[in-house]
Amino acid sequence: MAIAVIGPLAVIFALWGAYGVVSMSFGAPDYGLKVNDERISIETLNRAWQQRQAQYQQTLNGVEMSDAQKSMLQQQLIDEYVRQTLLRQRAQRSGYRATDAQVKAAVTSEPAFQLDGKYDPRVARNMLAQIGMTEEGFFAERREALQIGQLSEAIELSAFLTPAELDRIYALENEQRELRYALLTADHFQAAVKLDDAKIKSWYDAHPNDYMSPESVRLQYAELRLDSIASQLTVTPEDLRAYYDKNQSRYSEIEKRHAHHILIALPAGADAKADAAALAKAQDVAAQLKAGKDFGELSKKFSADPGSATRGGDLGWADKATYVAAFADALFSMQPGQISDPVKTQYGYHIIRLDEIRPAHVRSFDEAHTQIESEYRRDQAAEIFGDRQEQLQQKLESGGSADLDALSRQFGLQAGEIKDFTRSSGGAPLGGKQDLLRAVFNEEVISSGKLAGPVALAEDHLVVFKVLEHRAPAPQPIASVRDEIIAAIRKSESTSAAKSAADDAVKRLQAGAGWDEVVKSLDVKVAPAAFIGRSDPQLPAQVRQAAFAAPRPAGKPIYSAIALDNGGAAVLAITSIKPGTAGANPQNDEQLIGQYMGRDREGDMRAYLLELQRRATVKTNPTVFQ
């Protein structure tokens, strides 16, 4: 909750590093932090530290933070207060203000303060109470965030790209290079690889870390699942009826319509001639339908919609929001049995037939019975789940239980054991979520043998556990990994041979030998010359990356050889370059401009804050967190 409510402020501050001019006072100051003579109290910083500590403690799954971690987090907190204060001071001096109406709108639009999509002051007060914040304090924080946001927006909006910069971006990012390449696969050279016991033993000794057993534990665990709680609840007809009466809005359905359609495709950017041809074809299909031809047959024959064409154009039941605007407007103005004239959308021309209408209505208790029971069980179980989660947390933090079986009986947990839970991938049925792996393989958890957790595996699933046995990584016997060693030797030596052949080919090419002559002597797979882009998916990624990392050819081809990560090698020839231009892919161009504008704006904001920091005078009370 604290992250959801306060988190947006941190987005601004996360952009920048430590602040600039800092002087440390070693007397007995009555403040925690002073920024340009503005004092921030010890109480304010300590309260913020308690909140921050609680947040990070959750991510550590109850494991105690080290002194180094605490020191780092405390410094980060001070840095954030300095940045926030500097930005607010500058925003106020520059005349930025947030009106009462703007602050109110920001608060009432906060999702955490809403009930059924509407702001509820009781929910807001309860949420703020949970994180120890007053309404006045939160309103002040929102006002400050809005002021800082106005300043940040003004700075970001000042960023722009000149026409010359745009041309350079297009030239580089949309550049194409003419490439010829030959793949020398590892298989082509494996016949020459010689193996014996001595070579296998030598490889094994030279690569000990490759043949270690994974670090693992024997894990005893107990899990709490919301669906398990829900299935065990006793539900009466009276409970369900009362739940239905209270939540009838959940069971209302908006109008839905069942339709068929035929799509005559029109490519993006098509000219007037292509548009006219597509329209004429759609009009012809519509005429055939109105003359009595079978809709399903014509759909299979003409429709370019792969999702519905094979079903005779059937779109099933859907509401108006499912479709693009032009299509939806046409469909929801029709009568059952009616066939539309061609309707144009960004995909082409559609001929639509409306089959049935299901008016908006509230489903009856009997109609919605299965859904009602499922939702009632889940809602009731959610309250129980939350209570048990909190009680489990308190029990484990107090050290009140070391017996996992007893804890399972007390809280209705499902117990189990995983004999081989590894650091690399965890183990079934708990899986290998990173939060769980960090918690299980924490040194204190392993050495203490205490219960640990709870760790949330999902919103409705948590686990507590105990490490019964820890197994450190250990060398596997050579006999058990012999096949792996042989495969590794074959790949290594065949790749080396391929790379050597590729290097020799490059030398011959650079000495004046012809491409066709050289690759014919290699007896390998060759791709024809083609212009490629930076994101061309038609060739291996390593080859594409090497092609654009190579120097620009100046009158003669650039040749290079690379070893491939998956084995083998490649010989490349870059023969010419086409500078990129705008318009080849408008959507991609728009993304490029967005990326570069984002970099410029971020750089401007960073530079602006760095200058504020350079001019700032900051004093920190070294005893603030003691």
CORJOSUL-V686419 format. One record per helix or strand of 3 or more residues. SS is the DSSP state (hx for helix, st for strand). FROM is the first residue (numbers start at 0). TO is the last residue. If there is no record, write none. Layout:
ss->(SS	SS)
from->(FROM	FROM)
to->(TO	TO)
This chain:
ss->(hx	st	st	st	hx	hx	hx	hx	hx	hx	hx	st	hx	hx	hx	st	hx	hx	hx	st	hx	hx	hx	st	hx	hx	st	st	hx	hx	st	hx	hx	st	st	hx	hx	st	hx	st	st	hx	st)
from->(1	21	32	37	41	66	99	110	120	134	162	175	185	196	207	215	225	236	247	255	271	294	305	313	319	324	342	347	368	403	413	433	442	451	460	477	514	524	540	557	568	585	617)
to->(12	24	34	39	58	92	107	112	129	156	172	183	191	205	210	224	231	245	250	264	289	301	308	317	321	330	344	357	396	410	421	439	447	457	470	509	521	531	548	562	577	614	620)
